[in-house]
Amino acid sequence: MSAAESAAIVLNVLAFAGAGAFLMFHADERRRSPVDTRLSAIFLLLMALVGVRATRWAIEAPFLQRVEEALAAALPLFALALAEGLMRRHAPSLMKRVFLIGSVGVALLALLRPNAVSMEFTVMLGVLVAGGLAATALLLFLRDRRSLSPSENAAISAMGLGLLAALPFVAGDFLYAAGLSPWRAGGIALLLFVYATARLTATGAGGTAVLADLALAVFGAGVAFMTLVALVGPPDLVTGGAWLLVIFGIVLVILIVQALRERDTALGRQELLTALADAPPAPLDAFIDHVLASPMLQRATVLEGAGLHDRADGNPRSHARGRACTDAAAAAGGEHARPFVRPRCRRTTDAPAQAGHGGGAHGMSDAMATFDEYERITLVAEANLAPSVHNIQPTRFRFAPDGAIEIHEDARRRIPVGDPTGADNRKSFGAAAEGLVLALAARNISAGIETGGDAIARITLHPEAAPDPLRTHVSKRATWRGAFDRPITRDVKALEKLAAGGDMTVVTDPARIAEIATLYDDTSLVTLRDGAYRAELVSWMRFTRGAKNWSRDGLNAEAMALSPFEGFAAGVVMGPLLFPVLNAFGAARPLIAEGAKVTSAAGVVLFHRPASESDFDTGRRFYRAWLEITALGLCLCPMSALADSQTAATELKRAYDIADDRKLVTAFRVGRRPPNAKQTPRVRLPASELIV
């Protein structure tokens, strides 16, 4: 058996496994629509087809050829039925008749014809299958989709693209049968279709996202193929092509498994959100009981790893009262800023409340007793929604006996290469402190901040504060690292208002934004060439869902707007071995470039503060500036490399007339999130781990 024939069998086995994995996950879906049923039917047909084909090639059983051809003849009819379900309308009656007569007629002819091998029949079957799939894809793309929802449009584009991408490989099998091609790659066709479907059901991604993933898959397979060639030597053309097809098939299987895992996680998150939405707002015991009773949830998930069997008293409420609500909200991407049971600060009766800010911590402790466990966790969870460098979350909170709240550092959470002076960490402490001040103000508690001493800062509490209007935007604030929606005039005018504050210089001219984009890519490349810096950065990046701390800290692939395969590829590219090689050949820059994302922005905001200001105070103002931009209905992504590089910072300050006595803190690219883009779940440590 030749290498090409062996590769064909392996591809069909991979296709069978990929389709089977999808059906196993799909079978767990509780609510099944007619489209789900049609999708399952076509997957079963495809599994039968590749299973029979692989068996026939492996044991060289000619009698199975008729069964294989009959199954292949049914493909266009099944694909058309699925397309009708997606479009929510019937295909043209003539098209349906042609497909029905053609599929049934060719299937009967395959089973009953006298000669098992016939060139004329092979050509006829190839025209039916390839032409039918192409016509179905064309029908999907020509559908007037203005009346459909974004998710339905994404489904149509993903399925249509999956069919078109599969066509060359389907045709390859018939070209092989006609003696015109040395490879049989029909298994790749099924894998492409399975991946498009899995990606769609996992993330709602449309055709463009699927196409981008497939382009990266081809790149990844090419890199793996070149590595194999370097190890074992160059093969002949036919064998090399077989190797490449098998490698591409394995890459597609990996992508399918990742997409199915994402889909499973999304279903669990949806179930959790449903349980949270249906739970009564009060009392807390009833809320916890309802969430724990959710059939799709493990109690260990809600209780952050502590199941009922771990509790000596067998009662989850005593453990969950302080943790479950806020931590479960974090796991679901919910809002810590909106506790499910409104916390109350307990007033004492042995001393009157002292007004004003002069009473210090003791004045507040006389007026209000210490917070209970639930109230502490709720406050800390909201404070920890503040941004921190690389999302390392270095801030810790201590509730002092005198009623003050102290800010401390977790010394294990530092980035000594990227932040040797600790300035970024100090800004992170300031942002967390400002978040705590906002949370306290929402509870009518004002705060005074004292820096210095044993703690990084002490927050003393005072009564009767007015809620800060920016606090309502805390739960909406998020980093958007993808491309922005097309800017409109309203976005630009909203940004220009920010310049009135004096610490934000707004750039909205497209030509100047393009200059900043080029400078940013140049600066990022120079920074990433430093192996120590790159290794430190990668240690805080979570490229795949299997990564430790994916949902706890750092930057995961979802937060970086990377698809599963893009995340996997980024981990390989950023590694210690491949990046220097790519950089030497000039291939690193296009792989890390974000210029297109920068130029899609409505504007770039250069955020600067007095050079004499402490990093802690700069961090407080940094958080408020971000919330002010969020309040305009916009989202942003910091481009910190421009401020971290002295060369780039000096160039920007000179170009935009920023005084020498001011420091460039960062540059934001700002715009509107695309309408179909979803906000990724918040990645945060459980609040209970932040209290010392």
DOZADREN-762161 format. One record per residue (C-alpha): chain; x, y, z; residue in one letter; residue number from 1. Coordinates in steps of 0.2 Angstrom, whole numbers, plus 5000, padded with zeros to 4 digits. Each point is the difference from the previous one (the first is absolute). Layout:
<koltors>
   kette     c1     c2     c3   rest    nr
       A      X      Y      Z      A   NUM
...
</koltors>
This chain:
<koltors>
   kette     c1     c2     c3   rest    nr
       A   5000   5000   5000      M     1
       A   5007   5017   4995      S     2
       A   5002   5015   5011      A     3
       A   4986   5009   4991      A     4
       A   4988   4985   5003      E     5
       A   5005   4999   5018      S     6
       A   4997   5018   5002      A     7
       A   4983   4999   4993      A     8
       A   4995   4987   5012      I     9
       A   5007   5010   5015      V    10
       A   4990   5015   4994      L    11
       A   4984   4991   4999      N    12
       A   5003   4993   5018      V    13
       A   5004   5017   5006      L    14
       A   4984   5007   4992      A    15
       A   4989   4986   5007      F    16
       A   5008   5004   5018      A    17
       A   4997   5019   4997      G    18
       A   4982   4998   4995      A    19
       A   4997   4987   5014      G    20
       A   5006   5012   5013      A    21
       A   4989   5013   4994      F    22
       A   4985   4989   5000      L    23
       A   5004   4994   5018      M    24
       A   5000   5018   5006      F    25
       A   4985   5005   4990      H    26
       A   4990   4985   5007      A    27
       A   5001   5009   5017      D    28
       A   4990   5015   4994      E    29
       A   4984   5001   5009      R    30
       A   4990   5011   4988      R    31
       A   5001   4993   4983      R    32
       A   4993   5010   4985      S    33
       A   4996   4993   4982      P    34
       A   5017   5007   4995      V    35
       A   5009   4989   5013      D    36
       A   4991   4985   4994      T    37
       A   5005   5003   4982      R    38
       A   5018   5004   5005      L    39
       A   5001   4983   5010      S    40
       A   4993   4991   4985      A    41
       A   5013   5007   4988      I    42
       A   5014   4996   5012      F    43
       A   4994   4982   5002      L    44
       A   5000   4999   4981      L    45
       A   5017   5007   4999      L    46
       A   5007   4988   5013      M    47
       A   4992   4985   4991      A    48
       A   5008   5006   4984      L    49
       A   5018   5002   5007      V    50
       A   4998   4985   5011      G    51
       A   4996   4989   4985      V    52
       A   5013   5008   4989      R    53
       A   5014   4998   5013      A    54
       A   4995   4982   5002      T    55
       A   4999   4996   4981      R    56
       A   5018   5008   4998      W    57
       A   5007   4991   5015      A    58
       A   4994   4982   4996      I    59
       A   4999   5003   4981      E    60
       A   4981   4995   4999      A    61
       A   4993   5005   4983      P    62
       A   4982   4995   5005      F    63
       A   5000   5015   5012      L    64
       A   5003   5012   4986      Q    65
       A   4981   4999   4995      R    66
       A   4995   5005   5018      V    67
       A   5013   5014   5000      E    68
       A   4993   5007   4984      E    69
       A   4982   4999   5005      A    70
       A   5004   5009   5016      L    71
       A   5010   5014   4991      A    72
       A   4985   5002   4988      A    73
       A   4989   5005   5014      A    74
       A   5011   5014   5006      L    75
       A   4993   5014   4990      P    76
       A   4982   4996   5005      L    77
       A   5005   5000   5019      F    78
       A   5010   5016   4998      A    79
       A   4985   5009   4991      L    80
       A   4989   4994   5015      A    81
       A   5012   5008   5012      L    82
       A   5001   5016   4990      A    83
       A   4981   5002   5000      E    84
       A   5000   4998   5019      G    85
       A   5014   5014   5001      L    86
       A   4991   5012   4988      M    87
       A   4983   4997   5008      R    88
       A   4993   4999   4982      R    89
       A   4998   4987   4987      H    90
       A   5012   4998   4985      A    91
       A   4993   5003   4983      P    92
       A   4989   4985   4995      S    93
       A   5009   4996   4984      L    94
       A   5017   4999   5010      M    95
       A   4992   4988   5013      K    96
       A   4993   4989   4986      R    97
       A   5017   4999   4991      V    98
       A   5009   4996   5016      F    99
       A   4987   4987   5005      L   100
       A   4999   4991   4983      I   101
       A   5019   5001   4998      G   102
       A   5004   4994   5017      S   103
       A   4988   4985   5000      V   104
       A   5003   4996   4982      G   105
       A   5019   5000   5002      V   106
       A   4999   4990   5016      A   107
       A   4989   4987   4992      L   108
       A   5012   4999   4985      L   109
       A   5015   4998   5012      A   110
       A   4992   4985   5008      L   111
       A   4992   4992   4985      L   112
       A   5012   5003   4985      R   113
       A   5008   4985   4993      P   114
       A   5018   5006   5000      N   115
       A   5008   5004   5017      A   116
       A   5013   5012   4992      V   117
       A   4994   5012   4986      S   118
       A   5009   5017   4996      M   119
       A   4984   5007   4993      E   120
       A   4991   4996   5016      F   121
       A   5014   5008   5011      T   122
       A   4999   5016   4989      V   123
       A   4981   5001   5003      M   124
       A   5002   4997   5018      L   125
       A   5013   5013   5002      G   126
       A   4990   5013   4990      V   127
       A   4985   4996   5011      L   128
       A   5009   5002   5017      V   129
       A   5012   5014   4996      A   130
       A   4987   5010   4990      G   131
       A   4986   4997   5013      G   132
       A   5011   5006   5015      L   133
       A   5005   5015   4990      A   134
       A   4982   5004   4995      A   135
       A   4995   4999   5018      T   136
       A   5014   5011   5006      A   137
       A   4995   5013   4987      L   138
       A   4982   4999   5006      L   139
       A   5006   5004   5017      L   140
       A   5010   5015   4995      F   141
       A   4986   5007   4989      L   142
       A   4987   4999   5013      R   143
       A   4993   5017   5005      D   144
       A   5006   5001   5018      R   145
       A   4994   5017   5006      R   146
       A   4985   4992   5009      S   147
       A   5011   4987   5009      L   148
       A   5009   5002   5017      S   149
       A   5018   5002   5001      P   150
       A   5002   4983   5007      S   151
       A   4990   4993   4985      E   152
       A   5011   5010   4988      N   153
       A   5016   4993   5008      A   154
       A   4993   4982   4998      A   155
       A   4996   5003   4982      I   156
       A   5017   5007   4996      S   157
       A   5010   4987   5010      A   158
       A   4990   4986   4992      M   159
       A   5002   5007   4983      G   160
       A   5019   5003   5002      L   161
       A   5001   4982   5007      G   162
       A   4992   4993   4984      L   163
       A   5011   5010   4989      L   164
       A   5016   4996   5009      A   165
       A   4996   4982   4999      A   166
       A   4997   5000   4981      L   167
       A   5018   4998   4994      P   168
       A   5003   4985   5011      F   169
       A   4983   4992   4995      V   170
       A   5005   5002   4982      A   171
       A   5017   4993   5004      G   172
       A   4993   4983   5004      D   173
       A   4991   4999   4983      F   174
       A   5016   5006   4991      L   175
       A   5009   4986   5008      Y   176
       A   4987   4988   4994      A   177
       A   5002   5007   4983      A   178
       A   5019   4998   5001      G   179
       A   5003   5019   5000      L   180
       A   5006   5002   5017      S   181
       A   5012   4990   5011      P   182
       A   4991   5005   5017      W   183
       A   4983   4996   5007      R   184
       A   4996   5014   5012      A   185
       A   4981   4998   5003      G   186
       A   5003   4998   5019      G   187
       A   5007   5018   5001      I   188
       A   4983   5006   4992      A   189
       A   4990   4992   5015      L   190
       A   5013   5007   5012      L   191
       A   4998   5017   4993      L   192
       A   4981   4999   5001      F   193
       A   5000   4993   5018      V   194
       A   5012   5014   5005      Y   195
       A   4989   5014   4993      A   196
       A   4985   4993   5009      T   197
       A   5009   4997   5016      A   198
       A   5007   5018   5000      R   199
       A   4983   5007   4996      L   200
       A   4991   4991   5014      T   201
       A   5014   5004   5013      A   202
       A   5003   5018   4997      T   203
       A   4987   5006   4987      G   204
       A   5014   5004   4988      A   205
       A   4995   5003   4982      G   206
       A   5009   4997   4984      G   207
       A   5014   5013   5001      T   208
       A   5006   4993   5017      A   209
       A   4999   4982   4994      V   210
       A   5010   5006   4984      L   211
       A   5013   5008   5011      A   212
       A   5002   4985   5011      D   213
       A   5002   4988   4985      L   214
       A   5013   5012   4993      A   215
       A   5010   4998   5016      L   216
       A   4997   4981   5000      A   217
       A   5008   5000   4983      V   218
       A   5015   5010   5006      F   219
       A   5002   4989   5015      G   220
       A   4999   4984   4990      A   221
       A   5013   5008   4988      G   222
       A   5012   5003   5015      V   223
       A   4998   4983   5007      A   224
       A   5003   4993   4982      F   225
       A   5016   5010   4998      M   226
       A   5006   4994   5017      T   227
       A   4997   4982   4996      L   228
       A   5009   5002   4983      V   229
       A   5015   5008   5010      A   230
       A   5000   4985   5011      L   231
       A   4998   4985   4988      V   232
       A   5005   5008   4983      G   233
       A   4989   5005   4985      P   234
       A   4988   4987   4993      P   235
       A   4994   4998   4982      D   236
       A   4985   5011   4995      L   237
       A   4987   4987   5002      V   238
       A   5006   4995   5018      T   239
       A   5003   5018   5005      G   240
       A   4982   5004   4995      G   241
       A   4994   4985   5010      A   242
       A   5010   5006   5015      W   243
       A   4993   5017   4999      L   244
       A   4982   4995   4998      L   245
       A   5001   4989   5016      V   246
       A   5008   5014   5010      I   247
       A   4987   5012   4994      F   248
       A   4987   4987   5005      G   249
       A   5008   4998   5018      I   250
       A   5000   5019   5002      V   251
       A   4981   5000   4995      L   252
       A   4996   4987   5013      V   253
       A   5009   5010   5013      I   254
       A   4990   5015   4995      L   255
       A   4984   4990   5001      I   256
       A   5003   4994   5017      V   257
       A   5005   5017   5006      Q   258
       A   4983   5007   4993      A   259
       A   4990   4986   5008      L   260
       A   5008   5004   5017      R   261
       A   4996   5018   4998      E   262
       A   4982   4995   4995      R   263
       A   4999   4989   5016      D   264
       A   5006   5014   5011      T   265
       A   4988   5013   4992      A   266
       A   4985   4988   5003      L   267
       A   5005   4998   5018      G   268
       A   5002   5019   5002      R   269
       A   4983   5002   4992      Q   270
       A   4993   4988   5012      E   271
       A   5008   5010   5015      L   272
       A   4993   5016   4993      L   273
       A   4983   4993   4999      T   274
       A   5001   4994   5018      A   275
       A   5006   5017   5006      L   276
       A   4986   5009   4990      A   277
       A   4987   4989   5006      D   278
       A   5005   5000   5018      A   279
       A   4991   5011   5013      P   280
       A   5009   5016   5004      P   281
       A   4998   4997   5019      A   282
       A   5002   4992   5012      P   283
       A   5017   4994   4997      L   284
       A   4996   4982   5006      D   285
       A   4987   4998   4987      A   286
       A   5011   5007   4986      F   287
       A   5014   4988   5005      I   288
       A   4988   4985   5000      D   289
       A   4993   5004   4983      H   290
       A   5018   5001   4992      V   291
       A   5005   4984   5009      L   292
       A   4985   4991   4993      A   293
       A   5004   5005   4982      S   294
       A   5001   4983   4991      P   295
       A   5015   5004   4988      M   296
       A   5011   5007   5014      L   297
       A   5012   4991   5012      Q   298
       A   4999   5008   5017      R   299
       A   5019   5000   5000      A   300
       A   4999   5013   4986      T   301
       A   4989   5012   5010      V   302
       A   5010   4998   5016      L   303
       A   5017   5002   4991      E   304
       A   5006   4983   5003      G   305
       A   4992   4995   5016      A   306
       A   4987   4987   4998      G   307
       A   4987   4996   5013      L   308
       A   5010   4984   5005      H   309
       A   5014   5012   5005      D   310
       A   4989   5009   5013      R   311
       A   5000   4993   5017      A   312
       A   4982   5006   5004      D   313
       A   4994   4995   4983      G   314
       A   4992   5017   4998      N   315
       A   5006   5010   4985      P   316
       A   4992   5016   5006      R   317
       A   5013   5003   5013      S   318
       A   5013   4999   4987      H   319
       A   4991   5008   4986      A   320
       A   4993   5015   5009      R   321
       A   5017   5009   4999      G   322
       A   5006   4993   4983      R   323
       A   4987   4992   4988      A   324
       A   4991   5015   4994      C   325
       A   5014   5011   4995      T   326
       A   5012   4986   4995      D   327
       A   4986   4991   4989      A   328
       A   4997   5017   4992      A   329
       A   5018   5001   4995      A   330
       A   5000   4983   4993      A   331
       A   4986   5004   4989      A   332
       A   5007   5017   4995      G   333
       A   4987   5009   5010      G   334
       A   5001   5016   5009      E   335
       A   5008   5001   5017      H   336
       A   4994   5018   5001      A   337
       A   4982   4994   5002      R   338
       A   4999   4989   5015      P   339
       A   4985   4988   5000      F   340
       A   4996   5005   5018      V   341
       A   5003   5018   5004      R   342
       A   5013   5001   5014      P   343
       A   4997   5010   5015      R   344
       A   5013   5008   5012      C   345
       A   4995   4997   5018      R   346
       A   4998   5015   5010      R   347
       A   5004   5000   5019      T   348
       A   4989   5007   5013      T   349
       A   5014   5005   5013      D   350
       A   5006   5016   4991      A   351
       A   4992   5012   4987      P   352
       A   5007   5001   4983      A   353
       A   5013   5014   4998      Q   354
       A   4998   5010   4984      A   355
       A   5014   5007   4990      G   356
       A   5017   4993   4995      H   357
       A   5010   5006   5015      G   358
       A   4995   4985   5011      G   359
       A   5012   4988   4992      G   360
       A   4998   4982   5001      A   361
       A   4995   5000   5018      H   362
       A   4986   5012   4996      G   363
       A   4993   4987   4988      M   364
       A   5003   4986   5011      S   365
       A   4989   5009   5013      D   366
       A   4987   5003   4987      A   367
       A   5000   4983   4991      M   368
       A   5006   4983   5005      A   369
       A   5011   4989   4990      T   370
       A   4993   4992   4984      F   371
       A   4995   4982   5001      D   372
       A   5007   4987   4989      E   373
       A   4988   5002   4986      Y   374
       A   5001   5019   5000      E   375
       A   5019   4999   4999      R   376
       A   5000   4988   4986      I   377
       A   4988   5011   4990      T   378
       A   5010   5015   5003      L   379
       A   5016   4992   4995      V   380
       A   4993   4992   4985      A   381
       A   4994   5016   4993      E   382
       A   5017   5009   5004      A   383
       A   5009   4986   4991      N   384
       A   4991   5004   4984      L   385
       A   5012   5014   4998      A   386
       A   5014   4997   4986      P   387
       A   5017   4994   5005      S   388
       A   5016   4998   4990      V   389
       A   4998   4983   4989      H   390
       A   4985   4997   5012      N   391
       A   5012   4993   5013      I   392
       A   4989   5007   5014      Q   393
       A   5014   5004   5013      P   394
       A   4988   5009   5012      T   395
       A   4995   4992   5017      R   396
       A   4988   5008   5012      F   397
       A   5000   4999   5019      R   398
       A   4986   5006   5011      F   399
       A   5008   5007   5015      A   400
       A   4993   4999   5018      P   401
       A   4998   5019   5000      D   402
       A   4988   5000   4986      G   403
       A   5012   5005   4986      A   404
       A   5004   4990   4984      I   405
       A   5018   4998   4996      E   406
       A   5008   4997   4983      I   407
       A   5014   4988   4999      H   408
       A   5011   4991   4987      E   409
       A   5001   4982   4996      D   410
       A   5019   5000   4997      A   411
       A   4998   4984   4989      R   412
       A   4991   5010   4987      R   413
       A   5013   5011   4992      R   414
       A   5007   5001   4983      I   415
       A   5018   5005   5003      P   416
       A   5006   5000   4982      V   417
       A   4986   5010   4993      G   418
       A   4998   5011   5015      D   419
       A   5016   5000   5009      P   420
       A   4996   5016   5011      T   421
       A   4983   4993   5005      G   422
       A   4991   5016   4993      A   423
       A   4987   4990   4991      D   424
       A   4996   4990   5015      N   425
       A   4998   5016   5010      R   426
       A   4988   5007   4987      K   427
       A   4990   4983   5002      S   428
       A   4999   5003   5019      F   429
       A   4993   5018   4996      G   430
       A   4987   4993   4988      A   431
       A   4995   4987   5013      A   432
       A   4999   5013   5013      A   433
       A   4989   5011   4989      E   434
       A   4989   4985   4996      G   435
       A   4997   4998   5019      L   436
       A   4996   5018   5002      V   437
       A   4987   4999   4987      L   438
       A   4993   4984   5008      A   439
       A   4999   5009   5017      L   440
       A   4992   5015   4993      A   441
       A   4986   4990   4992      A   442
       A   4997   4994   5018      R   443
       A   4999   5018   5006      N   444
       A   5018   4999   5008      I   445
       A   5013   5013   4996      S   446
       A   5018   4996   5001      A   447
       A   5016   5008   5004      G   448
       A   5017   4993   4993      I   449
       A   5016   5001   5010      E   450
       A   5016   4993   4992      T   451
       A   5016   4995   5008      G   452
       A   5003   4990   5016      G   453
       A   5000   4981   5000      D   454
       A   4986   4999   4988      A   455
       A   5000   5007   4982      I   456
       A   4985   5010   5004      A   457
       A   4987   5001   5014      R   458
       A   4982   5004   4996      I   459
       A   4990   5008   5014      T   460
       A   4982   5000   5000      L   461
       A   4987   5014   5003      H   462
       A   4981   5001   4999      P   463
       A   4989   5008   4988      E   464
       A   5008   5000   4983      A   465
       A   4991   5003   4983      A   466
       A   5002   4985   4988      P   467
       A   5012   5004   4986      D   468
       A   4991   5000   4983      P   469
       A   5015   4991   4992      L   470
       A   4997   4985   5011      R   471
       A   4985   4995   4989      T   472
       A   5013   4996   4986      H   473
       A   5012   4989   5010      V   474
       A   4991   4984   4994      S   475
       A   5001   5006   4982      K   476
       A   5018   5004   4999      R   477
       A   5010   4988   4991      A   478
       A   5015   4999   4988      T   479
       A   4995   4997   4982      W   480
       A   5016   4993   4990      R   481
       A   4991   4997   4984      G   482
       A   4996   5012   4985      A   483
       A   4987   5013   5004      F   484
       A   4984   5004   4990      D   485
       A   5001   5013   4987      R   486
       A   5002   5017   5008      P   487
       A   4985   5012   4999      I   488
       A   5000   5019   5003      T   489
       A   4992   4998   5017      R   490
       A   5015   4989   5006      D   491
       A   5012   5014   4994      V   492
       A   4991   5014   5009      K   493
       A   4998   4990   5016      A   494
       A   5019   4997   5000      L   495
       A   5004   5018   4997      E   496
       A   4991   5005   5016      K   497
       A   5013   4990   5010      L   498
       A   5013   5013   4996      A   499
       A   4992   5013   5011      A   500
       A   5006   4991   5015      G   501
       A   5018   5004   4997      G   502
       A   5008   4983   5002      D   503
       A   4994   4992   4984      M   504
       A   5006   5005   4982      T   505
       A   4988   4993   4987      V   506
       A   5006   4995   4983      V   507
       A   4986   4997   4987      T   508
       A   5008   5004   4983      D   509
       A   5001   4983   4991      P   510
       A   5017   5005   4993      A   511
       A   5008   5003   5017      R   512
       A   4991   4985   5007      I   513
       A   5009   4990   4987      A   514
       A   5017   5008   5005      E   515
       A   4997   4995   5018      I   516
       A   4995   4982   4994      A   517
       A   5017   4998   4991      T   518
       A   5009   5007   5015      L   519
       A   4991   4988   5012      Y   520
       A   5004   4985   4989      D   521
       A   5018   5005   4999      D   522
       A   5002   5002   5018      T   523
       A   4991   4984   5004      S   524
       A   5012   4990   4989      L   525
       A   5015   5008   5008      V   526
       A   4993   4996   5018      T   527
       A   4996   4982   4995      L   528
       A   5017   4997   4993      R   529
       A   5006   5000   5018      D   530
       A   4999   4981   5005      G   531
       A   4998   5003   5018      A   532
       A   4986   5012   4998      Y   533
       A   4991   4989   4988      R   534
       A   5002   4985   5012      A   535
       A   4993   5010   5014      E   536
       A   4985   5006   4990      L   537
       A   4996   4983   4994      V   538
       A   5000   4994   5018      S   539
       A   4985   5011   5002      W   540
       A   4991   4995   4984      M   541
       A   4988   4985   4999      R   542
       A   4999   4995   4982      F   543
       A   4989   4984   5002      T   544
       A   4986   4996   5011      R   545
       A   5010   4986   5008      G   546
       A   5012   5013   5007      A   547
       A   5002   5002   5018      K   548
       A   4991   5015   5007      N   549
       A   4990   5003   4984      W   550
       A   4986   5008   5009      S   551
       A   5010   5007   5015      R   552
       A   5013   5012   4994      D   553
       A   5011   5006   4986      G   554
       A   4994   5002   4982      L   555
       A   4991   4985   4992      N   556
       A   4997   4997   4982      A   557
       A   4982   5006   5001      E   558
       A   5005   5016   5008      A   559
       A   5013   5003   4987      M   560
       A   4986   4997   4986      A   561
       A   5009   4984   4994      L   562
       A   4991   4985   4993      S   563
       A   5005   4983   5007      P   564
       A   5012   4997   4986      F   565
       A   5007   5018   5000      E   566
       A   5003   4998   5019      G   567
       A   5009   4983   4997      F   568
       A   5010   5008   4985      A   569
       A   5005   5015   5011      A   570
       A   5007   4989   5013      G   571
       A   5011   4992   4988      V   572
       A   5005   5016   4991      V   573
       A   5004   5008   5017      M   574
       A   5011   4986   5006      G   575
       A   5019   5001   5003      P   576
       A   5004   4989   4985      L   577
       A   4989   5006   4985      L   578
       A   4999   5019   5003      F   579
       A   5019   5004   4998      P   580
       A   4999   4990   4984      V   581
       A   4985   5009   4993      L   582
       A   5007   5016   5005      N   583
       A   5017   4996   4991      A   584
       A   4990   4997   4984      F   585
       A   4989   5016   5002      G   586
       A   4984   4989   5004      A   587
       A   4997   5005   5018      A   588
       A   4994   5018   4997      R   589
       A   4985   4995   4989      P   590
       A   4995   4987   5013      L   591
       A   5000   5012   5015      I   592
       A   4994   5015   4990      A   593
       A   4985   5009   5007      E   594
       A   5000   5015   4988      G   595
       A   4984   4995   4992      A   596
       A   4991   5000   5016      K   597
       A   5007   5017   5005      V   598
       A   4995   5008   4984      T   599
       A   4982   4993   5002      S   600
       A   4998   5011   5016      A   601
       A   4990   5016   5000      A   602
       A   5015   5008   5009      G   603
       A   5016   4998   5010      V   604
       A   5000   5008   5018      V   605
       A   5017   5004   5007      L   606
       A   4998   5000   5019      F   607
       A   5013   5011   5009      H   608
       A   5002   5006   5018      R   609
       A   5012   5011   5009      P   610
       A   5017   4993   5002      A   611
       A   5000   5004   5018      S   612
       A   4984   4990   5004      E   613
       A   5002   4983   5009      S   614
       A   4997   4984   4991      D   615
       A   4987   4996   5012      F   616
       A   4990   5016   4996      D   617
       A   5003   4998   4982      T   618
       A   4992   4982   5001      G   619
       A   4985   5008   5008      R   620
       A   4998   5013   4987      R   621
       A   5003   4986   4986      F   622
       A   4985   4990   5006      Y   623
       A   4989   5015   5000      R   624
       A   5006   5005   4983      A   625
       A   4996   4983   4993      W   626
       A   4982   5001   5008      L   627
       A   4997   5017   4992      E   628
       A   5004   4992   4983      I   629
       A   4988   4986   5004      T   630
       A   4987   5012   5005      A   631
       A   5000   5007   4982      L   632
       A   4995   4983   4994      G   633
       A   5017   4996   4993      L   634
       A   5013   4986   5004      C   635
       A   5019   5001   4999      L   636
       A   5016   4990   5001      C   637
       A   5016   5007   5008      P   638
       A   5015   5001   4990      M   639
       A   5012   5000   5014      S   640
       A   5016   4997   4990      A   641
       A   4999   5018   4994      L   642
       A   5002   5006   5017      A   643
       A   5012   4987   5006      D   644
       A   5012   5004   4986      S   645
       A   5009   5017   5004      Q   646
       A   5004   5002   4982      T   647
       A   4982   4998   4995      A   648
       A   4993   5010   5014      A   649
       A   5012   5015   4996      T   650
       A   4995   4999   4982      E   651
       A   4981   5001   5004      L   652
       A   5002   5014   5013      K   653
       A   5010   5010   4987      R   654
       A   4987   4997   4986      A   655
       A   4985   5004   5010      Y   656
       A   5007   5015   5011      D   657
       A   5000   4991   5017      I   658
       A   5010   5010   5012      A   659
       A   5016   4994   5007      D   660
       A   4994   5000   5018      D   661
       A   4987   4987   4995      R   662
       A   5002   4981   4999      K   663
       A   4992   4990   4986      L   664
       A   4990   4986   5010      V   665
       A   4993   4991   4986      T   666
       A   4991   5001   4983      A   667
       A   4983   4993   4997      F   668
       A   4993   4995   4984      R   669
       A   4981   5004   5001      V   670
       A   4985   4995   4990      G   671
       A   4983   4991   5000      R   672
       A   5000   4981   5003      R   673
       A   4993   4992   4984      P   674
       A   4981   4996   5002      P   675
       A   5002   4981   5000      N   676
       A   5015   4999   5011      A   677
       A   4997   4994   5017      K   678
       A   5009   5006   5016      Q   679
       A   5010   4986   5007      T   680
       A   4998   4994   5018      P   681
       A   5010   5009   5013      R   682
       A   5016   4991   5005      V   683
       A   5002   5003   5018      R   684
       A   5007   4991   5016      L   685
       A   4986   4996   5012      P   686
       A   4998   5014   5012      A   687
       A   5002   4989   5015      S   688
       A   5018   4998   4995      E   689
       A   5004   5018   5000      L   690
       A   4996   5003   5018      I   691
       A   5015   4999   5012      V   692
</koltors>
